[in-house]
């Protein structure tokens, strides 16, 4: 008979699950979720460690951020069923840290509202990528009310969250470990939120690094 130490934890949990009563099964299910969350956390921490190593290799020196007008030019002019009602941008330096941001706001006739923005965090150096390290976690959750997940999107890392009852969604994409593309919408379908991100040429954005 094989030693239990040689049995993968997931197989062991299945064996225990089949042999337990309802109360014990509930406890084992909670244990399994805790293990899965631990694996996700480990993945995020590994990404943070790689970022810290990159910071060490470059002495953590910040780089000059792009002029917000270049970022603003990447934002979509139109979205399906929505009208652009505002377009703004700024380069800011606070405490010696520089960032650039451009944002477009859209509305529809049903009071739906969506904002999509592009941020250059290059002025924050490795700290920017460090803050995005948690997006490297593997997240995949669903319920009757919505979902939350991370996935690869055209070679970049994407985070999605959708709340069906509130018709609220959020999408964030990290590009070249320096730029963040973020879209948030209320009273609009998730397809429109994703379309606002798809309208941005991420290849062009990555080339601005």
KEKE-3310 file (N, C-alpha, C; in steps of 0.2 Angstrom, whole numbers, plus 5000, padded with zeros to 4 digits):
npx = (5004:5002:5011:5003:5009:5013:5002:4993:4987:4974:4968:4968:4959:4947:4945:4944:4932:4922:4921:4915:4903:4889:4892:4906:4910:4907:4916:4928:4926:4928:4941:4947:4945:4952:4965:4966:4965:4977:4986:4984:4987:5001:5005:5004:5013:5025:5025:5027:5039:5048:5046:5052:5065:5068:5067:5079:5088:5088:5091:5079:5076:5065:5056:5054:5038:5025:5018:5002:4994:4997:4993:4979:4976:4974:4962:4945:4934:4920:4908:4898:4881:4883:4888:4902:4905:4915:4932:4948:4964:4980:4997:5005:5015:5019:5026:5039:5035:5030:5016:5005:4989:4975:4958:4942:4924:4908:4891:4874:4857:4850:4854:4865:4883:4900:4917:4934:4951:4968:4983:5000:5012:5025:5033:5033:5042:5048:5039:5026:5023:5024:5013:5003:5005:4996:4987:4992:4988:4979:4962:4946:4930:4912:4895:4877:4875:4885:4903:4920:4937:4953:4964:4973:4975:4977:4991:4993:4989:4974:4960:4944:4928:4911:4895:4879:4866:4868:4872:4885:4902:4919:4935:4952:4968:4985:4999:5014:5020:5019:5009:4992:4976:4960:4943:4927:4910:4892:4876:4877:4880:4892:4898:4899:4908:4920:4922:4926:4939:4944:4944:4956:4972:4983:4995:5001:5002:5010:5022:5026:5033)
npy = (4994:5011:5025:5038:5050:5050:5052:5063:5079:5083:5071:5064:5071:5069:5055:5056:5063:5055:5046:5052:5060:5072:5084:5083:5082:5095:5102:5098:5102:5116:5116:5112:5123:5132:5128:5129:5143:5146:5142:5151:5163:5160:5160:5173:5179:5174:5181:5194:5193:5191:5203:5212:5207:5212:5226:5227:5224:5235:5245:5251:5263:5276:5278:5290:5296:5294:5307:5312:5315:5307:5294:5297:5297:5284:5280:5274:5282:5280:5269:5254:5259:5269:5286:5296:5307:5314:5318:5316:5320:5319:5323:5319:5323:5318:5319:5316:5305:5300:5299:5296:5298:5295:5297:5291:5295:5287:5287:5281:5280:5274:5278:5272:5270:5272:5271:5271:5270:5273:5271:5276:5269:5271:5280:5276:5266:5250:5248:5250:5238:5229:5232:5227:5214:5205:5202:5192:5181:5166:5166:5161:5162:5159:5163:5164:5177:5183:5184:5182:5183:5179:5180:5176:5188:5191:5189:5197:5201:5199:5205:5201:5206:5204:5209:5204:5207:5221:5226:5229:5230:5227:5228:5225:5227:5222:5229:5226:5226:5239:5248:5251:5246:5250:5247:5252:5249:5254:5248:5244:5231:5217:5214:5226:5233:5225:5227:5241:5239:5231:5240:5247:5248:5237:5232:5244:5252:5244:5246:5259:5258)
npz = (5000:4996:5004:5013:5011:4998:4991:4981:4987:4983:4978:4990:4998:4990:4993:5007:5007:5002:5012:5023:5034:5032:5039:5041:5028:5024:5031:5025:5012:5015:5019:5007:4999:5006:5003:4989:4989:4995:4986:4976:4982:4983:4970:4967:4976:4971:4959:4964:4970:4959:4953:4963:4961:4949:4951:4960:4950:4942:4951:4955:4949:4943:4928:4914:4912:4899:4889:4893:4882:4872:4877:4878:4865:4862:4867:4864:4852:4850:4856:4856:4855:4864:4869:4869:4882:4889:4890:4896:4904:4911:4917:4932:4946:4962:4977:4971:4963:4947:4936:4922:4915:4906:4902:4896:4896:4895:4890:4890:4883:4893:4905:4908:4912:4908:4910:4904:4905:4903:4911:4914:4923:4924:4930:4943:4944:4948:4958:4953:4945:4956:4963:4955:4956:4961:4952:4945:4951:4951:4948:4949:4950:4952:4953:4956:4955:4948:4943:4945:4939:4933:4918:4903:4891:4875:4876:4887:4905:4912:4922:4928:4933:4937:4942:4942:4947:4950:4939:4936:4931:4929:4922:4921:4913:4912:4905:4897:4910:4915:4911:4914:4909:4912:4914:4919:4922:4924:4924:4911:4899:4901:4889:4883:4891:4890:4876:4876:4881:4871:4861:4862:4856:4861:4858:4852:4863:4872:4865:4867:4879)
capx = (5000:5006:5011:4998:5013:5014:4996:4992:4982:4967:4966:4967:4953:4942:4945:4941:4926:4918:4920:4913:4896:4888:4896:4913:4911:4907:4923:4933:4926:4931:4948:4949:4945:4958:4971:4966:4966:4984:4990:4983:4992:5008:5007:5004:5019:5030:5026:5030:5046:5051:5046:5057:5072:5069:5069:5085:5093:5088:5091:5072:5075:5059:5058:5050:5031:5023:5014:4995:4990:4998:4988:4973:4974:4972:4955:4940:4929:4913:4906:4891:4875:4885:4891:4907:4903:4920:4939:4952:4970:4985:5003:5006:5021:5017:5032:5044:5033:5026:5011:5001:4983:4970:4951:4936:4918:4903:4884:4869:4850:4847:4858:4871:4889:4906:4924:4939:4957:4975:4988:5007:5015:5032:5036:5034:5047:5046:5033:5020:5022:5023:5006:4999:5007:4991:4984:4995:4985:4973:4956:4940:4924:4906:4889:4871:4875:4891:4909:4927:4942:4959:4965:4977:4971:4981:4998:4993:4986:4967:4956:4937:4923:4904:4889:4873:4861:4869:4874:4891:4907:4926:4940:4959:4973:4992:5002:5021:5022:5020:5003:4986:4970:4955:4936:4922:4903:4886:4870:4879:4882:4899:4901:4901:4914:4925:4923:4930:4946:4946:4945:4962:4977:4987:5002:5004:5003:5016:5028:5027:5037)
capy = (5000:5017:5029:5044:5055:5050:5053:5070:5081:5083:5064:5062:5075:5065:5049:5057:5066:5050:5042:5056:5062:5078:5089:5082:5084:5103:5105:5096:5107:5122:5115:5112:5130:5136:5126:5133:5150:5147:5141:5157:5168:5158:5162:5181:5181:5173:5187:5200:5191:5192:5211:5214:5206:5217:5232:5227:5224:5242:5250:5254:5269:5277:5280:5295:5294:5296:5312:5309:5316:5301:5289:5299:5296:5277:5279:5274:5288:5278:5262:5252:5261:5274:5292:5299:5313:5317:5315:5320:5317:5323:5320:5322:5321:5318:5316:5313:5300:5303:5295:5299:5295:5297:5293:5293:5293:5286:5286:5279:5283:5271:5280:5267:5274:5268:5274:5267:5274:5271:5274:5274:5269:5270:5285:5273:5261:5243:5248:5249:5231:5226:5233:5223:5207:5201:5200:5186:5175:5162:5167:5159:5161:5160:5162:5165:5184:5186:5180:5185:5178:5181:5176:5179:5191:5193:5190:5201:5198:5202:5203:5203:5205:5206:5208:5204:5211:5228:5227:5232:5226:5230:5224:5228:5223:5225:5229:5227:5227:5246:5251:5248:5248:5249:5249:5251:5251:5252:5248:5242:5224:5216:5214:5233:5235:5222:5231:5247:5237:5228:5246:5250:5244:5236:5232:5250:5254:5241:5249:5265:5257)
capz = (5000:4995:5009:5011:5009:4991:4988:4980:4992:4980:4978:4997:5000:4987:4997:5014:5006:5001:5018:5028:5034:5029:5043:5039:5021:5023:5034:5020:5007:5017:5019:5000:4996:5009:5000:4983:4990:4997:4980:4972:4985:4982:4963:4967:4979:4966:4954:4967:4971:4952:4952:4967:4958:4943:4955:4962:4944:4939:4956:4957:4946:4939:4921:4912:4909:4893:4889:4893:4876:4868:4879:4876:4858:4861:4869:4859:4851:4851:4859:4854:4859:4869:4867:4873:4885:4892:4888:4900:4905:4915:4920:4938:4950:4969:4981:4967:4959:4941:4933:4917:4915:4901:4903:4893:4899:4890:4893:4885:4885:4899:4911:4909:4912:4907:4910:4902:4906:4902:4915:4913:4930:4923:4935:4950:4943:4950:4963:4949:4944:4962:4965:4950:4956:4963:4946:4943:4955:4947:4951:4944:4954:4949:4958:4953:4954:4944:4942:4946:4936:4930:4913:4898:4885:4869:4879:4893:4910:4913:4928:4926:4939:4935:4947:4938:4950:4950:4932:4937:4929:4929:4918:4921:4909:4913:4898:4898:4917:4916:4909:4916:4905:4916:4911:4924:4919:4928:4920:4904:4899:4901:4883:4881:4895:4886:4870:4877:4881:4865:4856:4863:4853:4867:4855:4852:4870:4874:4861:4870:4885)
cpx = (5004:5006:5006:5002:5014:5008:4995:4986:4975:4964:4964:4960:4947:4940:4941:4934:4920:4916:4917:4906:4895:4892:4903:4915:4911:4914:4928:4933:4929:4939:4951:4950:4950:4964:4971:4968:4974:4988:4989:4987:4999:5010:5008:5011:5025:5031:5029:5037:5050:5051:5052:5064:5073:5070:5076:5090:5093:5089:5085:5072:5069:5061:5053:5043:5030:5018:5006:4992:4991:4994:4981:4971:4973:4965:4950:4936:4922:4913:4899:4885:4877:4888:4896:4905:4909:4927:4944:4959:4975:4991:5004:5012:5019:5023:5037:5042:5028:5022:5008:4995:4979:4963:4946:4930:4912:4896:4879:4862:4847:4850:4864:4878:4895:4912:4929:4945:4963:4980:4995:5010:5022:5036:5037:5039:5044:5040:5026:5018:5021:5016:5001:5001:5001:4987:4986:4992:4980:4967:4950:4934:4918:4900:4883:4871:4881:4897:4915:4932:4948:4961:4970:4973:4976:4989:4998:4989:4979:4963:4949:4933:4916:4899:4883:4868:4862:4871:4880:4897:4914:4931:4947:4964:4980:4996:5010:5024:5023:5014:4997:4980:4964:4948:4931:4915:4898:4880:4871:4881:4889:4902:4903:4908:4920:4927:4927:4937:4948:4948:4952:4968:4983:4994:5005:5006:5009:5022:5030:5032:5044)
cpy = (5006:5021:5035:5050:5056:5051:5061:5073:5081:5076:5062:5065:5071:5059:5050:5060:5061:5046:5046:5058:5069:5084:5089:5084:5092:5105:5103:5101:5114:5122:5115:5119:5134:5134:5129:5140:5151:5146:5148:5163:5166:5161:5170:5183:5179:5178:5193:5199:5193:5200:5214:5213:5210:5224:5232:5227:5231:5247:5254:5261:5270:5279:5286:5293:5297:5302:5310:5310:5310:5295:5291:5297:5288:5275:5279:5280:5286:5270:5260:5254:5266:5280:5294:5306:5317:5314:5319:5316:5322:5319:5324:5319:5323:5315:5313:5307:5302:5297:5299:5295:5299:5293:5296:5291:5292:5285:5284:5282:5280:5273:5276:5272:5270:5272:5269:5272:5270:5274:5271:5275:5269:5275:5282:5267:5254:5243:5247:5242:5227:5226:5229:5216:5202:5199:5194:5180:5172:5163:5165:5157:5163:5159:5164:5173:5187:5181:5185:5180:5182:5177:5179:5182:5194:5194:5194:5198:5202:5200:5206:5202:5208:5204:5209:5208:5218:5230:5231:5228:5230:5225:5228:5224:5226:5224:5230:5229:5234:5250:5247:5251:5246:5251:5247:5253:5249:5253:5247:5234:5223:5216:5221:5235:5231:5225:5237:5245:5235:5234:5249:5246:5243:5235:5239:5253:5251:5244:5255:5265:5260)
cpz = (5000:5002:5007:5009:5002:4987:4987:4985:4989:4980:4986:5000:4997:4991:5004:5013:5006:5007:5024:5028:5032:5032:5041:5032:5020:5026:5029:5014:5008:5017:5012:4997:4999:5005:4993:4984:4991:4991:4976:4975:4984:4975:4963:4970:4975:4961:4957:4968:4964:4951:4957:4964:4953:4946:4957:4956:4941:4945:4958:4954:4942:4932:4919:4909:4903:4894:4889:4886:4871:4870:4878:4869:4857:4863:4864:4859:4852:4854:4857:4858:4864:4866:4872:4876:4888:4890:4892:4901:4909:4917:4927:4942:4957:4973:4977:4962:4953:4938:4927:4916:4910:4902:4899:4896:4894:4894:4887:4887:4891:4905:4913:4908:4912:4907:4908:4902:4905:4907:4914:4920:4930:4928:4942:4950:4945:4954:4959:4948:4950:4964:4961:4951:4958:4957:4943:4946:4950:4951:4946:4949:4951:4954:4953:4951:4950:4944:4943:4943:4934:4924:4908:4893:4880:4872:4885:4899:4912:4919:4926:4932:4936:4941:4943:4941:4950:4943:4932:4935:4929:4926:4919:4917:4911:4907:4900:4905:4919:4915:4912:4912:4910:4913:4917:4921:4924:4923:4912:4904:4899:4894:4881:4885:4892:4880:4870:4878:4875:4860:4857:4860:4858:4864:4854:4859:4873:4871:4863:4876:4884)
residu = (UNK:UNK:UNK:UNK:UNK:UNK:UNK:UNK:UNK:UNK:UNK:UNK:UNK:UNK:UNK:UNK:UNK:UNK:UNK:UNK:UNK:UNK:UNK:UNK:UNK:UNK:UNK:UNK:UNK:UNK:UNK:UNK:UNK:UNK:UNK:UNK:UNK:UNK:UNK:UNK:UNK:UNK:UNK:UNK:UNK:UNK:UNK:UNK:UNK:UNK:UNK:UNK:UNK:UNK:UNK:UNK:UNK:UNK:UNK:UNK:UNK:UNK:UNK:UNK:UNK:UNK:UNK:UNK:UNK:UNK:UNK:UNK:UNK:UNK:UNK:UNK:UNK:UNK:UNK:UNK:UNK:UNK:UNK:UNK:UNK:UNK:UNK:UNK:UNK:UNK:UNK:UNK:UNK:UNK:UNK:UNK:UNK:UNK:UNK:UNK:UNK:UNK:UNK:UNK:UNK:UNK:UNK:UNK:UNK:UNK:UNK:UNK:UNK:UNK:UNK:UNK:UNK:UNK:UNK:UNK:UNK:UNK:UNK:UNK:UNK:UNK:UNK:UNK:UNK:UNK:UNK:UNK:UNK:UNK:UNK:UNK:UNK:UNK:UNK:UNK:UNK:UNK:UNK:UNK:UNK:UNK:UNK:UNK:UNK:UNK:UNK:UNK:UNK:UNK:UNK:UNK:UNK:UNK:UNK:UNK:UNK:UNK:UNK:UNK:UNK:UNK:UNK:UNK:UNK:UNK:UNK:UNK:UNK:UNK:UNK:UNK:UNK:UNK:UNK:UNK:UNK:UNK:UNK:UNK:UNK:UNK:UNK:UNK:UNK:UNK:UNK:UNK:UNK:UNK:UNK:UNK:UNK:UNK:UNK:UNK:UNK:UNK:UNK:UNK:UNK:UNK:UNK:UNK:UNK)
# end
